[in-house]
Amino acid sequence: MSHKSMVVAGVMSGTSADGINVALVRIGEARAPEPRAESVATRGSLRRVAGAQSIKLLGHAEYSYPAQIRAAVLASMNAECASVADLARLNFLLGKLYAEAVLATERRFRIKAQLVGCHGQTLYHQGEPKPFLGRKVVATWQTGEAAVIAARVGVPVVSDFRPADMVAGGKGAPLVPYLDYLFFRDAKIGRIVQNIGGIANLTAIPPGSSPSRVFAFDTGPGNMVIDAVTQELFGKTFDRDGKIAALGTVRKSVVEQILRHNFFRAKPPKTAGREEFGREFVLEFLRQCAAFPKQDVVATATAVTAQSIADSLRRFVVFSVPAAKRSFREMILSGGGAKNATLVRMLGENLTPLGIQLRFSDEFGLPSPAKEAVAFAVLAYETWNRRPSNVPSATGAKRSAVLGKISYA
């Protein structure tokens, strides 16, 4: 197991199931460790020296799932009933797609990866113990056969990151705070790193933080509900730039009712997925909005995401400490939701009274769509070097854990 610099391909496919993100990242041990992190953004690339670790983004690419495969993935998520044969086949098929995505990215940037970190496609995630066959269990499932990726790409693959945290008493999520801490911590100001993917999640990093003071949790739906209602009402997979929502009127009574949902009141650490905000939630939301114009429904779904993020900040971050110690001044936005101008505007309006400035991860040299893929490249590198990379204060784990399983080529 070498600590030397290596190129790692991070592969991410999120809860929106809109496709595959691949980031090629050079990661290694910095020759002269710095007392605190500093970042240097260059055109189209990123370099971060964090302690003894150097992270440089070499290239990033996105690939959409073919429509038929996306439909199969969405149908399998949190399904009441599914064919075991189809799930097994989907596992191997996604492995092929991930491998093809890595190979295509290598060709595009003329760079060969030495290791792959693949998150896989989450079909089910249950961070809390629930009764099953007379015992209580936690469970998670990220599909996409790593042995297929290793064989096709020709390098080892680290996959299945979440279970090691869960057996250590954590919820298996969120895992991206490890990158957030390395990359965005600041000596003087507190930062909230807010990712808006299918699910929205935040990492709160107090000034001059050690990892033990970082905390993170899912704030609720990100793009998931917006995408679902846009598909149902307009036949489009998502509301590009928030243009549909911009034409609608937010129905505040529905937003208020939705935010009474138990998830929003629960204290962190907490995680969410399609189990909370998937098919059944969307059907109920559409029923509540049945009398409204279609644009209003999309606008209201967008407001639910913005308001739930702001409410989470008020309840669990900003006002959870005495006024004299409140030091959070910036929110750094990433994920697909950062491209939704209407969502960003709504979020900004909610942040202004809190004295928090909205910024974007792109400003720091980390392109928003690449962030989670970069994170799993970093996690894979740590696993390859037998180092823990969960953040127990974020996941609720009782101890640090080396994450993932390694499949050799």
N, C-alpha and C positions, 0 to 999 in steps of 0.2 A: 504494500500500500504506500504510494508515493505522495509526498506533500508538495511535489514540484508543480509548476504551472502546467495546466492542461486545458484543452478546449472541450467544453461540455455543451451538449445540445439539451436545452430544457424544452419539454413538450407539455402543453397544457390544452385541455378541452374542458370548458366550464359548464355550469348548470344550464346555461342557455342552449347548449348543444348546437351552437351556430358554426362550429368548425374547430380547426386545430391551429394553435399558435406554436411556432418553433423559434427559439432564440439560441444563437450560437454565442457562447460566452467564454472568454479566457479568464480562468480563475487560478490564482496562485498565492504564494506567500510573498508579501512585500519584503524587499531587501532591508529597508530601514523602517521598522514599525513606527507609526505616528502615535503621539499621546492621545489624539482624538481624530475622529474621522474627518476627511475632507474630500470633496468631489470635484472633478474636473469634467465639464461637458465640452465635447468637441462635436463638429458637424457629423450627425448621424451616428455618434458613438458615445459611450459612457465609460468613465473610469472612476473607480471608487477605491480609496485606500481606507480600510476600516480595521484598526488595530494592525494585525499582521497579514491581513487578507487584501488582495487586489482583485477587482472585478471589472472586466471590460467587455461591453457588448460589441460583438463583431458583426452581427447581422440578425435580422428578424424577418419572418415571413408568416403569412396567414393563409390558410386553405379552408374553404367551405366544405362541409359535408355534402355529398350528393343528396338530393331531396329525399330519396327513398331511404337512405341510411339514417338521415336526421329523423325522419318519421319513426323509424324502428327504435332509435335511441330514446326518443321522447315517450314512445309507447311503453318502453321497458322500465322507465324511471318510476319507482314507487308503485309498480303495477300490482293490483290485487291478484291477478292471475297471469302467468306467463309460461310459455313453453320452455322447458329446460333445454331442449335441443337448440332452440333458437337463441337462447342466452349464451350457450356454449359457442355456437357459430359466430355470434356477434362479438364475443371475446376475441376470437382469432381474426375475424375480419377487421376489427378496429386495430389490432396489432399490425396488420398489413398496412392500413391507412397511415398509422403513426410512422411506420418505417419509411413509407413512400414520402411522407412529408419531410422527414429528416434528410433523406437522400436528395430530395429536390432542393432543399435549403442549402445543403452542402455544395451542390452543383452551382446554384445561383451565386453564392459568395466565394466559390472555389476554396472552401475550407473543409477539412476533414475533422469530425469530432472524434475524441478519444474515449468519451463516456456519454451516455444518454441518461437524463433524469426525466421519467415520464409519469405524470400524475395519473393518467387514465381518465375514463369517463365515469363519473359517479352515477350509479344506478340507485343506490340506497345509502343513506347515512343516518344512523341513530346513535347519538352521543350519550343518551341517558339509558340506564339499565331498564329493560322491560321484561315482563314474564314471557318465557317461551319453554314449552314442554317441561314445566315444573321447576325451571331455573330462571334466574334473571340474567340477561345478557345485554351487552352493547354490541353494535354491529355496524360495519361499513363495507361498501363494495365499490371499488374503482376497477372497471373492466377495460381490457385492452392487453392482450397477451404479450408480456415482456420478452418471453423466449423467442417469439416471432420477430420482434424488433431487433434483438441481439443478433439473431441469425442473419437477418437481411442487411442490417447496417454494418455488422462485423465488429462491434465493440460491446463491452458490458453495458447493461442497463439497470439502473436503480428504479424501482417502482414500488407501488403499494406503501406509500409513506405513512398513512394515517394509523394503522393498527398499533404500531409500537407505542404511540402516545396514549392510545386508548387503554391498553393493558397496564399502562403506568398511572391510570386513574384520570386521564384527560379525556376531552371530548373529540380528539382527533382533528380538531379545527379550532381556530384558523392556524395555518402553518406559515403563511406569507409574512407574518410579523417578524420572523427571523431576518428576512431581507430588509424590511422596513427599518428595523433597529440599526442594522449595519449601515444603511444607506442614508437615512433621513435624520438621525439624531443630531441635536444641536446643543452647544454648551449653554446657551443663554435663553432660548425660547422653547416652549412646549409646542409640539406639532401633532396634529391628528392626520394620519394617513388614511384616506377614505377610498376604498376600491368599490366601484359599482359595476359588478358583473351581473350574472343572473340573480345572485344574492348580493346584498351590500354588506360590507364589513369594514370596521375601522380598527386602527392600531393607534393607541394614545401613547406618545413618547414624551414624558416630562423632560425638562431641560437637564443636560448633563447626566442622562440616565445610565443606569446599569440595566442589564436585561431583566433583573428581578423586579424593576419598577415599571416595566412596560406592561400594558394590558390591552387586550383586544377581544372583540366579539362581533358577531353578526348583528347588524342593526335591523334587518328585515329584508323585504324584497328589493332587488335592484332593478334590473331590466325585465325580470321574469314575468311579472304581471302585465307590464306595459306591452311587452312583445306578444303575450298570449291574447290580450284583448285587441291589439292591432291586427293580428292574424285572423281572429274571429270576425271582426267587424269590417275590416278593409281588405282582407286577403293578402296582406303584406307581412313579411316575417318580422319587421320592426319599424318603428316610427323614425325614419331617417331625419336626423338633425332636430327632432322634436317638432316637425312642421305641422303634423296633425294636431298635437296637443296645443300648439300655439293658437290654433283656430277655435279651440273649445273654451268653455267656462268650467272652472273647478267647482264641483258640488261639495261644499265644505261639510255638510251634514253627513255625507257618506264617508269622507275622510275621517271625521271625528269618530264615527261608529267603528270603522275598520281599526283605528288605533286603540280601541278598547280590547282588542284581541290579546289573549293571555301572553303571547310571545313578547309583545312590546313592553309589558309591565314587568316581566321576569328580569331578575338581576343577572348581570354577567358573572362568570363566563356562560355563553350560550351560543348555539349554532342553529342554523336554519337551512332548509332545502326545499325540494318539491313536496316533502312530507307536510310542511307548513303552508307553503305558498304556491303549490302546484295546481293541478286540475280542479280539485274540489273547491279550493279557495277562489279560483278564477270564476267558476260557475256561480258561486254565491255572490261574488262581486258583480258579475253581469246581471244577476237577478235584481240586486239592489239598484242598479243603474238602468233597468229596462225601459223606464219612461223618458230617459234623457237622449238628446241628440248624440250621434256616434262620436263626434269630436269631443263632446263633454266627457264621455266615458274614458277616452284616452288621456285627456287632460287631468281627470280625477285620479286615474291610476298613477300618472306621473307625480301628482301632488302627494300621493300616499308614500312614494319612495322618498321624496324630498323632506316631507314632514317627519317621517319616521327616523330619518338620519338626524335631523335637528333635535327631535325629542330625545333621542338616545344621548346626544351631546349634553343636553340640559340635565337630564336625570342622572347619568352615570359617569360623566367626565367633568364638565365645567363646574357644576354646582355640587359635586360630590366631595369637594375639598373646601376648606375655609377660604374666604375671599382673599386674604393676604397671600395665599399660596397659589392662587389661580394664575397660571402662566401660559396657557394655551393661546397662541396668537395666530397660527396658520393651520389651514386644512389643505392637504396636498391630495388632489383628486387624480384617480386613475381608473382604468377599466372602460368598457364600452359606453357606459353612461356619461363619461366625460365628453363624448361627442354629441350628446343630446343637448342642444342649446337651451331648450325650454326647461329641462330638468336642472341644468346648471344655473339658469336664472332664478328658478324657484328656490334652489338650495342657497344661492347667494343672498337672497332676500331674507331667508331664515337665519343666516349666519351673522348678518350685520349687527343685530341687537346684542349678539354675544361677543362682539369685538374681535371676530375671527376673520382673517383675510383668506379668500379662496385662491389657491394656486394649483398648478398642474404638474404632474411628475415629469412631463416633457421639459419643463423649465430647468430641471435638474439633470437633464441628459438621459432620462429613462423614458422612452416612448411609452405612452399609456398602454397600448395593446400588447407590448412586450413584457410588461412587468411580472405577471404571474409565471410566464415561461422562464424568465430570468431567475425567479425565486426557486423554481424546481431544479434548475441547473445548479444553483448554489447549494441547495439541500442535498442533491446527489453527490456533489463534490465533498461535502462534509461526511456523508455516509461512507464514501469510498475511502476516506481517511479515518474512519472509525470514530468520528466525533459526533456528539449529540447536537441536534439542531431544532428541537422543539423549544418553545418558550413557555415553561410551565405556568407563568402568571397569565398567559393568554389562553391556554387550553384547559387549565385546571388540573394538569398532571401533578402527581406527587413528587416527581423527579424528572431530571433530564433524561432523554432517550435518543439513541442512535436510530434514525428513521429508515424504513424501507427494506427491500429485499433486492439482492443482486442476481441478475441472470447473466451468465457468461456466454460469449459468442462461441 
